[in-house]
Amino acid sequence: MRKKKPKKIVADIRAHVLDLGDPYKKWYAGIATDPDDCLFRRHCVRREDDGTWIVRKAANEAKARKAEKKLHKTGFDGGPGGGDETTRFVYAYKMASHTSEG
């Protein structure tokens, strides 16, 4: 996966959501070191059934956090404080009754 700048990450994720015809407020955005673990274990996203999730890789932690912050300002659910100094991935998924946003 190619590393992307925050502006491109945000554009990719917004485009994905708009292609599905959803408002941003129905989506959760966050950052993770291991996006698979975060999405499919912690948030309970269904890998095949949901099909609405997206992951992008940033160059470093600061750029991942910057992209996450921009997504939240756009209207995505979620909050700051996740990840650690090894965090590089920005993810988003459509919230559903079976997902966990806590």
N, CA, C and O atoms as a DFTB+ gen file, in Angstrom:
408 C
 N C O
     1  1       0.847      -1.178       0.000
     2  2       0.000       0.000       0.000
     3  2       0.894       1.242       0.000
     4  3       1.774       1.385       0.849
     5  1       0.657       2.135      -0.958
     6  2       1.435       3.370      -1.049
     7  2       1.067       4.342       0.056
     8  3      -0.097       4.452       0.442
     9  1       2.071       5.046       0.561
    10  2       1.841       6.072       1.569
    11  2       1.296       7.315       0.877
    12  3       1.757       7.692      -0.201
    13  1       0.317       7.940       1.504
    14  2      -0.323       9.106       0.912
    15  2      -0.290      10.296       1.860
    16  3      -0.174      10.141       3.075
    17  1      -0.395      11.484       1.279
    18  2      -0.450      12.715       2.054
    19  2      -1.851      12.860       2.655
    20  3      -2.818      12.324       2.113
    21  1      -1.963      13.590       3.784
    22  2      -3.267      13.741       4.439
    23  2      -4.365      14.233       3.500
    24  3      -5.485      13.723       3.541
    25  1      -4.065      15.199       2.672
    26  2      -5.070      15.752       1.756
    27  2      -5.610      14.675       0.815
    28  3      -6.812      14.622       0.557
    29  1      -4.726      13.820       0.302
    30  2      -5.130      12.748      -0.602
    31  2      -5.908      11.664       0.145
    32  3      -6.879      11.122      -0.382
    33  1      -5.492      11.354       1.352
    34  2      -6.206      10.361       2.175
    35  2      -7.643      10.828       2.405
    36  3      -8.589      10.063       2.223
    37  1      -7.795      12.075       2.803
    38  2      -9.131      12.629       3.061
    39  2      -9.960      12.616       1.779
    40  3     -11.136      12.253       1.809
    41  1      -9.368      13.003       0.670
    42  2     -10.092      13.010      -0.607
    43  2     -10.529      11.602      -1.000
    44  3     -11.656      11.412      -1.458
    45  1      -9.658      10.619      -0.829
    46  2      -9.992       9.228      -1.156
    47  2     -11.162       8.728      -0.310
    48  3     -12.094       8.113      -0.828
    49  1     -11.106       8.995       0.987
    50  2     -12.143       8.508       1.891
    51  2     -13.463       9.225       1.628
    52  3     -14.515       8.585       1.595
    53  1     -13.423      10.530       1.443
    54  2     -14.655      11.276       1.122
    55  2     -15.274      10.766      -0.171
    56  3     -16.487      10.571      -0.241
    57  1     -14.463      10.550      -1.186
    58  2     -14.964      10.063      -2.480
    59  2     -15.616       8.691      -2.317
    60  3     -16.660       8.425      -2.912
    61  1     -15.007       7.826      -1.517
    62  2     -15.557       6.492      -1.261
    63  2     -16.959       6.599      -0.655
    64  3     -17.888       5.916      -1.084
    65  1     -17.090       7.461       0.343
    66  2     -18.373       7.636       1.020
    67  2     -19.408       8.229       0.058
    68  3     -20.547       7.766       0.003
    69  1     -19.014       9.234      -0.684
    70  2     -19.944       9.868      -1.620
    71  2     -20.372       8.909      -2.727
    72  3     -21.514       8.958      -3.184
    73  1     -19.462       8.038      -3.160
    74  2     -19.816       7.034      -4.169
    75  2     -20.913       6.099      -3.669
    76  3     -21.720       5.595      -4.451
    77  1     -20.932       5.875      -2.364
    78  2     -21.947       5.007      -1.768
    79  2     -23.238       5.765      -1.455
    80  3     -24.247       5.162      -1.090
    81  1     -23.196       7.086      -1.601
    82  2     -24.389       7.901      -1.398
    83  2     -24.750       8.153       0.047
    84  3     -25.913       8.408       0.360
    85  1     -23.773       8.086       0.931
    86  2     -24.036       8.266       2.359
    87  2     -23.570       9.630       2.854
    88  3     -22.613      10.190       2.321
    89  1     -24.244      10.167       3.873
    90  2     -23.718      11.369       4.523
    91  2     -22.544      10.969       5.425
    92  3     -22.502       9.853       5.943
    93  1     -21.611      11.875       5.604
    94  2     -20.435      11.596       6.423
    95  2     -20.793      11.203       7.850
    96  3     -20.088      10.401       8.462
    97  1     -21.886      11.760       8.391
    98  2     -22.244      11.501       9.791
    99  2     -22.588      10.040      10.062
   100  3     -22.652       9.634      11.222
   101  1     -22.807       9.250       9.033
   102  2     -23.090       7.820       9.209
   103  2     -21.814       6.982       9.224
   104  3     -21.874       5.754       9.300
   105  1     -20.665       7.645       9.153
   106  2     -19.371       6.968       9.065
   107  2     -18.506       7.298      10.270
   108  3     -18.586       8.388      10.836
   109  1     -17.682       6.337      10.646
   110  2     -16.719       6.486      11.728
   111  2     -15.326       6.509      11.111
   112  3     -15.023       5.689      10.245
   113  1     -14.482       7.427      11.540
   114  2     -13.099       7.505      11.050
   115  2     -12.140       7.438      12.224
   116  3     -12.391       8.006      13.287
   117  1     -11.039       6.736      12.013
   118  2     -10.037       6.616      13.059
   119  2      -8.674       6.298      12.486
   120  3      -8.493       6.239      11.270
   121  1      -7.719       6.095      13.373
   122  2      -6.355       5.736      12.980
   123  2      -5.944       4.481      13.728
   124  3      -6.457       4.191      14.808
   125  1      -5.014       3.740      13.143
   126  2      -4.581       2.484      13.768
   127  2      -3.211       2.065      13.270
   128  3      -2.794       2.432      12.171
   129  1      -2.531       1.305      14.077
   130  2      -1.290       0.663      13.667
   131  2      -1.615      -0.593      12.876
   132  3      -0.956      -0.901      11.883
   133  1      -2.635      -1.312      13.322
   134  2      -3.091      -2.534      12.665
   135  2      -4.562      -2.349      12.284
   136  3      -5.447      -2.649      13.086
   137  1      -4.831      -1.862      11.078
   138  2      -6.218      -1.567      10.718
   139  2      -7.125      -2.793      10.669
   140  3      -8.316      -2.683      10.961
   141  1      -6.592      -3.952      10.309
   142  2      -7.426      -5.159      10.292
   143  2      -7.933      -5.486      11.697
   144  3      -9.118      -5.760      11.887
   145  1      -7.039      -5.456      12.666
   146  2      -7.426      -5.735      14.046
   147  2      -8.435      -4.695      14.529
   148  3      -9.430      -5.029      15.172
   149  1      -8.169      -3.467      14.219
   150  2      -9.034      -2.379      14.664
   151  2     -10.427      -2.478      14.037
   152  3     -11.435      -2.422      14.741
   153  1     -10.476      -2.625      12.725
   154  2     -11.766      -2.690      12.031
   155  2     -12.559      -3.942      12.371
   156  3     -13.725      -3.865      12.758
   157  1     -11.922      -5.089      12.224
   158  2     -12.663      -6.352      12.254
   159  2     -12.788      -6.978      13.639
   160  3     -13.684      -7.792      13.862
   161  1     -11.916      -6.621      14.566
   162  2     -12.033      -7.146      15.923
   163  2     -12.638      -6.090      16.854
   164  3     -13.666      -6.329      17.488
   165  1     -12.000      -4.936      16.928
   166  2     -12.446      -3.914      17.879
   167  2     -13.778      -3.269      17.482
   168  3     -14.669      -3.108      18.316
   169  1     -13.905      -2.905      16.210
   170  2     -15.129      -2.227      15.765
   171  2     -16.192      -3.202      15.235
   172  3     -17.314      -2.791      14.940
   173  1     -15.849      -4.463      15.117
   174  2     -16.794      -5.516      14.683
   175  2     -17.344      -5.304      13.269
   176  3     -18.466      -5.712      12.967
   177  1     -16.553      -4.666      12.411
   178  2     -16.944      -4.524      11.009
   179  2     -16.861      -5.912      10.380
   180  3     -15.933      -6.668      10.664
   181  1     -17.803      -6.239       9.548
   182  2     -17.810      -7.540       8.866
   183  2     -17.075      -7.401       7.542
   184  3     -17.545      -6.730       6.624
   185  1     -15.920      -8.043       7.456
   186  2     -15.017      -7.885       6.322
   187  2     -15.721      -8.039       4.969
   188  3     -15.605      -7.156       4.120
   189  1     -16.434      -9.119       4.756
   190  2     -17.065      -9.367       3.462
   191  2     -18.473      -8.786       3.385
   192  3     -18.863      -8.240       2.352
   193  1     -19.223      -8.897       4.448
   194  2     -20.627      -8.494       4.418
   195  2     -20.810      -6.981       4.337
   196  3     -21.692      -6.502       3.623
   197  1     -19.990      -6.231       5.057
   198  2     -20.177      -4.784       5.079
   199  2     -19.671      -4.141       3.788
   200  3     -20.402      -3.386       3.147
   201  1     -18.457      -4.426       3.413
   202  2     -17.905      -3.902       2.171
   203  2     -17.865      -2.394       2.061
   204  3     -17.606      -1.865       0.980
   205  1     -18.110      -1.696       3.140
   206  2     -18.138      -0.238       3.083
   207  2     -16.942       0.411       3.767
   208  3     -16.885       1.637       3.865
   209  1     -16.025      -0.352       4.224
   210  2     -14.865       0.188       4.922
   211  2     -13.764       0.564       3.922
   212  3     -13.744       0.085       2.788
   213  1     -12.852       1.432       4.370
   214  2     -11.740       1.885       3.537
   215  2     -10.550       2.159       4.449
   216  3     -10.718       2.627       5.575
   217  1      -9.350       1.867       3.958
   218  2      -8.109       2.097       4.703
   219  2      -7.103       2.773       3.774
   220  3      -6.978       2.407       2.605
   221  1      -6.389       3.764       4.310
   222  2      -5.309       4.417       3.576
   223  2      -4.106       4.551       4.501
   224  3      -4.262       4.727       5.709
   225  1      -2.900       4.466       3.928
   226  2      -1.668       4.537       4.711
   227  2      -1.016       5.906       4.562
   228  3      -0.789       6.388       3.453
   229  1      -0.722       6.518       5.703
   230  2      -0.032       7.804       5.739
   231  2       1.469       7.579       5.878
   232  3       1.911       6.483       6.222
   233  1       2.237       8.609       5.611
   234  2       3.696       8.522       5.703
   235  2       4.181       8.375       7.138
   236  3       5.217       7.757       7.388
   237  1       3.433       8.943       8.083
   238  2       3.840       8.865       9.483
   239  2       2.643       9.149      10.392
   240  3       1.543       9.437       9.920
   241  1       2.875       9.063      11.685
   242  2       1.815       9.259      12.668
   243  2       1.188      10.648      12.565
   244  3      -0.036      10.780      12.595
   245  1       2.010      11.669      12.446
   246  2       1.495      13.046      12.389
   247  2       0.564      13.239      11.199
   248  3      -0.467      13.901      11.318
   249  1       0.913      12.675      10.075
   250  2       0.073      12.816       8.878
   251  2      -1.215      12.004       9.013
   252  3      -2.266      12.423       8.529
   253  1      -1.137      10.855       9.662
   254  2      -2.345      10.074       9.914
   255  2      -3.292      10.856      10.827
   256  3      -4.496      10.912      10.576
   257  1      -2.754      11.446      11.867
   258  2      -3.576      12.228      12.797
   259  2      -4.185      13.455      12.108
   260  3      -5.331      13.819      12.375
   261  1      -3.424      14.078      11.237
   262  2      -3.923      15.245      10.504
   263  2      -5.112      14.858       9.624
   264  3      -6.119      15.566       9.587
   265  1      -4.992      13.735       8.918
   266  2      -6.092      13.273       8.066
   267  2      -7.312      12.931       8.913
   268  3      -8.436      13.285       8.557
   269  1      -7.095      12.246      10.029
   270  2      -8.201      11.885      10.921
   271  2      -8.930      13.140      11.399
   272  3     -10.160      13.187      11.393
   273  1      -8.184      14.135      11.805
   274  2      -8.771      15.387      12.298
   275  2      -9.618      16.063      11.214
   276  3     -10.703      16.572      11.496
   277  1      -9.121      16.066       9.983
   278  2      -9.879      16.667       8.880
   279  2     -11.178      15.902       8.623
   280  3     -12.211      16.510       8.345
   281  1     -11.131      14.596       8.714
   282  2     -12.342      13.798       8.521
   283  2     -13.372      14.107       9.604
   284  3     -14.560      14.227       9.308
   285  1     -12.933      14.236      10.846
   286  2     -13.849      14.550      11.934
   287  2     -14.458      15.937      11.747
   288  3     -15.639      16.141      12.026
   289  1     -13.657      16.886      11.278
   290  2     -14.178      18.234      11.020
   291  2     -15.198      18.224       9.885
   292  3     -16.089      19.072       9.841
   293  1     -15.069      17.269       8.969
   294  2     -15.994      17.145       7.845
   295  2     -17.340      16.582       8.293
   296  3     -18.349      16.789       7.618
   297  1     -17.368      15.873       9.421
   298  2     -18.621      15.320       9.913
   299  2     -18.586      13.844      10.241
   300  3     -19.586      13.284      10.689
   301  1     -17.439      13.201      10.021
   302  2     -17.302      11.790      10.391
   303  2     -17.341      11.671      11.909
   304  3     -16.869      12.560      12.618
   305  1     -17.902      10.576      12.405
   306  2     -17.907      10.284      13.829
   307  2     -16.495       9.846      14.225
   308  3     -15.682       9.494      13.370
   309  1     -16.221       9.871      15.507
   310  2     -14.912       9.454      16.015
   311  2     -14.296      10.584      16.809
   312  3     -14.859      11.674      16.910
   313  1     -13.136      10.312      17.370
   314  2     -12.459      11.329      18.160
   315  2     -10.972      11.120      18.170
   316  3     -10.492      10.065      17.755
   317  1     -10.234      12.096      18.633
   318  2      -8.775      11.989      18.669
   319  2      -8.315      11.082      19.806
   320  3      -9.104      10.701      20.671
   321  1      -7.052      10.749      19.792
   322  2      -6.472      10.027      20.912
   323  2      -6.151       8.575      20.655
   324  3      -5.508       7.936      21.489
   325  1      -6.579       8.027      19.523
   326  2      -6.270       6.639      19.223
   327  2      -4.845       6.485      18.720
   328  3      -4.159       7.471      18.451
   329  1      -4.415       5.259      18.599
   330  2      -3.106       4.971      18.037
   331  2      -1.952       5.307      18.961
   332  3      -2.147       5.668      20.122
   333  1      -0.747       5.182      18.427
   334  2       0.475       5.506      19.149
   335  2       1.495       6.024      18.138
   336  3       1.126       6.383      17.020
   337  1       2.758       6.065      18.514
   338  2       3.774       6.627      17.615
   339  2       4.028       5.777      16.370
   340  3       4.681       6.242      15.436
   341  1       3.528       4.550      16.343
   342  2       3.710       3.688      15.155
   343  2       2.498       3.716      14.221
   344  3       2.485       3.054      13.183
   345  1       1.484       4.490      14.604
   346  2       0.259       4.557      13.816
   347  2       0.516       5.188      12.453
   348  3       1.119       6.257      12.357
   349  1       0.047       4.509      11.389
   350  2       0.216       5.015      10.026
   351  2      -1.074       4.938       9.203
   352  3      -1.171       5.558       8.143
   353  1      -2.058       4.184       9.684
   354  2      -3.245       3.920       8.879
   355  2      -4.439       4.768       9.324
   356  3      -4.683       4.961      10.515
   357  1      -5.166       5.260       8.332
   358  2      -6.408       5.986       8.548
   359  2      -7.506       5.102       7.972
   360  3      -7.385       4.619       6.846
   361  1      -8.565       4.889       8.724
   362  2      -9.645       4.022       8.260
   363  2     -10.992       4.701       8.473
   364  3     -11.128       5.623       9.277
   365  1     -11.973       4.222       7.736
   366  2     -13.350       4.667       7.939
   367  2     -14.278       3.513       7.597
   368  3     -13.969       2.677       6.749
   369  1     -15.412       3.484       8.266
   370  2     -16.417       2.461       7.972
   371  2     -17.792       3.033       8.260
   372  3     -17.945       3.934       9.084
   373  1     -18.783       2.501       7.575
   374  2     -20.162       2.923       7.804
   375  2     -20.660       2.244       9.071
   376  3     -20.593       1.022       9.208
   377  1     -21.153       3.046       9.980
   378  2     -21.650       2.509      11.232
   379  2     -22.941       1.724      10.997
   380  3     -23.769       2.087      10.162
   381  1     -23.086       0.639      11.756
   382  2     -24.254      -0.229      11.636
   383  2     -24.616      -0.728      13.042
   384  3     -23.885      -0.492      14.004
   385  1     -25.735      -1.407      13.140
   386  2     -26.168      -1.894      14.455
   387  2     -25.182      -2.896      15.055
   388  3     -25.133      -3.044      16.276
   389  1     -24.402      -3.581      14.232
   390  2     -23.458      -4.576      14.751
   391  2     -22.048      -4.016      14.975
   392  3     -21.198      -4.726      15.513
   393  1     -21.776      -2.775      14.584
   394  2     -20.444      -2.221      14.787
   395  2     -20.336      -1.591      16.160
   396  3     -21.342      -1.245      16.779
   397  1     -19.104      -1.445      16.632
   398  2     -18.848      -0.889      17.950
   399  2     -17.976       0.347      17.819
   400  3     -16.836       0.260      17.363
   401  1     -18.496       1.481      18.209
   402  2     -17.751       2.725      18.070
   403  2     -17.073       3.142      19.376
   404  3     -16.454       4.204      19.430
   405  1     -17.175       2.345      20.402
   406  2     -16.590       2.705      21.702
   407  2     -15.148       2.387      21.835
   408  3     -14.552       2.645      22.881
